Amino acid sequence: MRQGTIEIMLLALAFMSLQFWWIRITLKNGRTGEVDKWGQKTNPDKQSELEKTKKELEKIFRA
């Protein structure tokens, strides 16, 4: 074997394993629903509560 063959094979193996991991995570996030910018699942109930609170605060500050 030529010099560096083992290192290239290890690098290729690490690259392929990272690619499979990235694809798996991407598919998993796509199946579980919406994800916010920090990678956490969004909760629709929590979003609606935030919207209600936001509207209440806007009413208070407009008065």
N, C-alpha and C positions, 0 to 999 in steps of 0.2 A: 504494500500500500504506500501511496505517496504521502509525504509530510503534510499534515493539516486535514487529512480526510476525516478523521474522527471528530475533530473540532467542528468541521462544516456539517457533519451529520448531526451532531448534538445541537448546533444552532438551528438547523432545519427542523429538527424534532421539537425544539422549544417554540419556534415560530408557529408550526402547525398546531401545537397544543393550545397556544394562545388564540389562534384563529378559531378553533373549535369552541373554546371557552367563550369568546366574544359572541359568536353566533348563537350559542346556547342561551346566554344571558339576554341577548336581543330578542330572541323568540319568546323567552319566558316573560319578559316585560311586556311584549306585545299581547300575550294571552291574558295577563292579569289585569289589564286595564290601563288607565291613564297614569303616568308617572310625572311627578313634578321635577323641577330642575335639579333637585338634590338626589333624585333616584328613588324617592319614596312614593308609595302608592297614594293617590289622592282619594279622599273620602268624600263622596257627594253630599252626605248629610252634614259634614263639617263645613263644606263649601257653602251650603245653603244657610247654615247658621251664621257664617261670616258675612254673607250678603245681607241677612236680616239686621245684624248688628251695625253694619256699615250704613244701611238706610236709616236706622234709628239715629245714629250719630249725625248723619247729614241733616236730618230734620231738626235735631237739637241745635246744631251750629247755624242753621239758616234762620232760626227764630231770634 
